[in-house]
Amino acid sequence: MAVCEVCGNDYYMSFDVVAAGVKHTFDSFECAIHRMAPTCEHCRCRIVGHGVEADGKFYCCAHCANAAGANGIADHVDHAPHPGHATPVGVG
């Protein structure tokens, strides 16, 4: 068993995440996200997916990046067909 570095729970199903050569121990994805996920510079939510980066700042989506003044940021869904789809998602 190992102790979660966020909540202190000593849990038999804890897991380790290694990032930048540093090992972190968590008892849940919730604690891992709390500790490791970046925060959107605009809406302050935790970025769990890919997000976007502009001028060294992280955003949860193109909308937030654009709202914060980043230029030329667009969500992938608006520009590329999804594998298996004949047309871009959300079009037609």
Buried (B, 14 or more C-beta within 10 A) or exposed (E): EBBBBBEEBEBEEBBEEEEEEEEBBBBBEEBBBEBEBBEBBBEEBBBEEEBBBBEEBBBBBBBBBBEBEBEEBEEEEEEEEEEEEEEBEEEE
